[in-house]
Amino acid sequence: MTRRDFIRLVADNAGMPKYKTRIFYNAFIETLMEVLESGDYVSLYGFGRFYIQDYDKYTTSNPRNPKEMISVPAHRRLKFDQSVVVKQYLNNDEKSEQKE
């Protein structure tokens, strides 16, 4: 699903015009990035938590040539921990199929 499709779907579900939904979407993403850049996390109750995880520099073997060692620079990654509610929602179909 593209950003455009997502905005259209949210606008339809909320009964709002697409341009207002797009403004809200852009503001949400911009605010999320600002908070994460500051080193804080964003917790959306019932959905999950977004945070940045820092990784130190390390050395590992080259996947193309296992005898060669390569250095991986320090980097940051966006991480997401899903809530219990989301986990149950996503796994609901599996549980109902196992009971039958």
SULJO-V654461 format. One record per helix or strand of 2 or more residues. SS is the DSSP state (helix for helix, strand for strand). FROM is the first residue (numbers start at 1). LEN is the number of residues. Records with the same first field share a line. If there is no record, write none. Layout:
# SULJO-V654461
SS = FROM-LEN + FROM-LEN
This chain:
# SULJO-V654461
helix = 3-12 + 18-20 + 84-16
strand = 42-3 + 48-8 + 58-4 + 69-4 + 75-8
